[in-house]
């Protein structure tokens, strides 16, 4: 099976099935690979926390955020 065919089939799965598949694929990576991913996420979290602390982002209540996402995505 070609990668493009696999990707098409994976994207056709239900959201919960895609989530499980994504988790399984990430778990299958080597420790070194996931370590780099973890480090990248920690860097991103630090950047976002700094943006909040410095007032560079507009914060919105979670319920408002959820409603905006629901309208945009139809979920």
N, C-alpha and C positions, 0 to 999 in steps of 0.2 A: 504494500500500500504506500503510495506517495504521500509526502508530507502535506501537500495541498488538499488531498482527499481526506486525510486524517483530520486536518484542521476543520474542514467543512463539516464533517460528521460530528466532531467535538462541539462545534458551535451550534449544532442543531439539537444538542441535548438540553434537557430542562435545567434551569438555573442551579438547582440543588445537585444535580448530577455533574454539571460543569465544575461546581465548587469542590466536590469530592475528587474529581479527576485532577483539578489544579493542585489540590493538597497532596494527592498521591504523587504527582509529577515532581513537586517541590521536595517531597520527602525522599525521592529517588536520587536526588543530586548528592554529590559527595559533600562531606563535611566542609572542605575548603570552599566549595561553591556557595553553600548556604551561609558560611561565615562571611563571605563577601557581601551577600545579600543582606544579612543582618546588619553589617557595618554600614551599608548604604542607607538602610532604613533608620538606623540610629542617627546618622548624619542629617537625614531629612527631618526627623523629629526635632532635633536640636535647632535646625534652621526655622522650622515652623514655630517652635516655642519662642524663639528670639523675635520673630515677626510679631507675634501676639504681644510679647512684653514691650516691644518698642512702638506698638500702636500702628504697625504697617498694614494690618488687616482689620476688616470690619467683622466683628463677631455677631452672630445671630443666634437666637434660641434654637435648640435642637428641633422643636416642633415645627418652627418656621422653615428650617433647613430641610427637614423631611418632606414637608408639603411642597416646597419648591422642586425637590428632586422627583417627587411623585408626578408632578405636573409635567416636568421635562421628559420623563422616561415612560410615563404611563403605568408605573408599577404600583 
